[in-house]
Amino acid sequence: MTFWAIAILLCIYTAIQFEPTIPIILSFIPLILILIYLCIKKEYLVLIIFAAVNYFIMGISRYITIPIPISVLFDIIFGFIFATTLLRNLENKDNFRNIFNLYFAFTMIWFLYCTINVANNATGTIHFSAWLGNVRVVALYAVITSIIISISAKKYQFVHWFLMLWGILTLLAVAKGYMQKNHGFDSAELIWVLTRGANTHLLRTGIRYFSFFTDAANYGCGMGLSLVVFFLSSFYTKNKYLRIFYLIVAAGAGYGLLISGTRAAMAVPIAGLGLFVFLCKNWKIGLSSAFILIFGVLILKYTEIGDGNRLIRRMRTVFDTEDASLQVRFHNQRALKAYMSEIPFGIGLGVDREEISPQNKYYFVATCPPDSELVYIWIHTGKVGLIVYLVLQVLMYICGCCILLFRVRNPEIRGPLTGMLCGTAGMLVASYANQIYFQFPNGPLIYTCLTLVFLAPYFDKQYSEAHGRPTD
C-alpha cells in the first residue's frame, strides 16, 4: 500500500509542477514500474495483459494518435511479456519442457522458410525493411505465442481459465457491435467509416459493423471462431454455470457474426462443425451437430426463409457462385497467374506499391488486392511458399486430430480443445476469402488455441491423476 501511495503522490506532484506534456509522460513512470514488478511476480497478470492488448490495440488506435506504428507498439509490449515469462521461469528448467511440441516445430519450419525469403530479389532489389516488418506478423508471432503459452500453461485448469478470459473479451466485442448497430458510431468510428471503410462497410444491403476490430471481416470471422469454440466447449463442461456462460458467449458471437455482414465468416462455423462431426466420439452429439450443419446449409442454400432480414439475406449470398465480388476475386487471381508463374518464390514479404516503382515489371502484383490470406501468401512467398504453408497446415491439423482422437481420454479436456481445433480450421478455410488469419486479435488467438491442442496429452495426464480413470 505504501508503494501505491508514493506512486499516486508522484503522479499528482508531476502533474502540478511541470508543463502539460511532460507530466503525462513522467506520471506514468511509477505506474509502469509497478506494472513491471507485478508482471514479474504474477504470471497470469502478464497473460491477461497479453490478451487485452491483443484484443483492443487496433480499436484504441482509432482514438489515440501514437507517434510510432501500432505494430511496433505491440512488438514492445509483446517483447516485454515474452521476456518476463522467460525470466520468471528460468529457475525451474521443467517449465520449458512443453515448448518443444509439434506445433512449435511446424511454426519454426514456416518461420525458417520466411527467413530465407529475406534474400528474395524478384523485383530487382532486396527489401529488408519490408521483410522485417512483415515476417513478424506472418511467422514470428506464432513462434513466440507458442513459447509463452507452452511455458505458462502448467495446469489443465488453464484451458478453462483461458476460455473464461476469452469469453469476457468476446462479450465486450459483441456489446460494442450492438452499440454501433443500435446507437450509432462514435466520432472516431464515423470518420473511419466515411473514409477508409466507405466502399466496404456502407453497402446498399446495409451497414457492416466492426466493433473495435480493424474491419467487419476481421470482426465477423473472429466472432465465428468464438461461436464454434464456445458452442462446442459447452457440450463437455460439467460445471453447469460454466456451460451457461459458454452458451451465452456462443449466442453473442453468433449475433456479432450476423451484424458484421461478412459472408466469409459463415465458413468458420460450417467448416468447424464439419470437422467436429469427424472428431466427435459421442455419436449423439455428432449426429446432432451433423443435423444442425446440414439443416442450416440447406435452409440458406435452397430456401428463402429469413429473406426479410437483410443480415440473413446477405449471408445467403455466400452460396451464390455468380456473386459479383466473388467474380472480381477470381478475375484478379487469373490476372496474377501469368506473373506468378515467373516468380516461384513471390515478390518478397512486405513488398507493396510503396516499395517498388510503377515502371517495375511486378508493380501490378504488388498493387493487386489479395483479398485473402492465402492469396497474400501466394503473392509474397510464391507458389513454393504457398505449398509449404498448406502442407504444414494440413500436417498440423492431421496431427491435432490424431492427438485428440487417440491420445486424450478425458472428455473434459478433449471437448474444449476439439472446439479450438475446429474453430481454427474454420478460420483457415475463411482465410481463402478474407485476410483474417494473421490479423489482431485473431492471429494470437489461433496460435494460442493450436498450442493448447498440442499440449492436450500433458493436460490429459494431469486430469487423470487428479480425477482418476476417465469415463466417456
Protein Blocks (a to p, Z undefined) as FASTA:
>chain_A
ZZmmmmmmmmmmmmmmmcfklmmmmmmmmmmmmmmmmmmmmmmlmmmmmmmmmmmmmmmm
mmpccfbdfklmmmmmmmmmmmmmmmmmmmpmklmmmmmpfklmmmmmmmmmmmmmmmpc
knopacfklmmmmmmmmmmmmmmmmmmmmmmmmbfklmmmmmmmmmmmmmmmmmmmmmmm
mnopafklmmmmmmmmmmmmmcfkbccdekjafblmlmmmmmmmmmmmmmmmmmmmmblk
lmmmmmmmmmmmmmmmmmnopaklmmmmmmmmmmmmmmpmblklmmmmmmmmmmmmmmmm
mmcehklpmklmmmmmmmmmkbfklmmmmmmmmmmmmmmmmmmnonbehiafklpcfklm
klmmmmmcgkiaklmmmmmnojmlmmmmmmmmmmmmmmmmmmmmmmcmbfklmmmmmmmm
mmmmmmmmmmmmpcfklpcfklmmmmmmmmmmmmmmmmmmmmmmmnopadZZ
